[in-house]
Amino acid sequence: MQTILRRHDVEKLTGLARSTIYAKISSGEFPKPVKITGRSVGWLETEITNWQKACIANRDREAA
């Protein structure tokens, strides 16, 4: 079973503001949320972790 994170938790984990998260989703740079209920969404923790790892890998490639 996968853990679903609510937006507030995603903001804390990534350091991104709500508007930045949704802008990055629109541009395809951030994982899309999953619908939990009618108006509630969340993000799979594994997808957020993978996104963070990709950001670190990009940083390391650029530094090399």
For each residue, the residues with C-beta under 8 A, 3 or more apart:
1:
2: 44 45 46
3: 44 45 46
4: 34 36 42 43 44 45
5: 9 10 13 42 43 44 45 48
6: 9 10 40 42
7: 10 11 18 21 33 41 42 43
8: 11 12
9: 5 6 12 13
10: 5 6 7 13 14 16 21 43 48
11: 7 8 14 15 16 17 18 21
12: 8 9 15
13: 5 9 10 48 52
14: 10 11 21 48 51 52
15: 11 12
16: 10 11 20 21 24
17: 11 20 21
18: 7 11 21 22
19: 22 23
20: 16 17 23 24
21: 7 10 11 14 16 17 18 24 25 30
22: 18 19 25 26
23: 19 20 26 27
24: 16 20 21 27 29 30
25: 21 22 28 29 30 31 32 33
26: 22 23
27: 23 24
28: 25
29: 24 25
30: 21 24 25 51
31: 25 43 44 47 48 50 51
32: 25
33: 7 25 41 42 43
34: 4 41 42 43 44
35: 40 41
36: 4 40 41 42
37: 40
38:
39:
40: 6 35 36 37
41: 7 33 34 35 36
42: 4 5 6 7 33 34 36
43: 4 5 7 10 31 33 34 47 48
44: 2 3 4 5 31 34 47 48
45: 2 3 4 5 48 49
46: 2 3 49 50
47: 31 43 44 50 51
48: 5 10 13 14 31 43 44 45 51 52
49: 45 46 52 53
50: 31 46 47 53 54
51: 14 30 31 47 48 54 55
52: 13 14 48 49 55 56
53: 49 50 56 57
54: 50 51 57 58
55: 51 52 58 59
56: 52 53 59 60
57: 53 54 60 61
58: 54 55 61 62
59: 55 56 62 63
60: 56 57 63 64
61: 57 58 64
62: 58 59
63: 59 60
64: 60 61
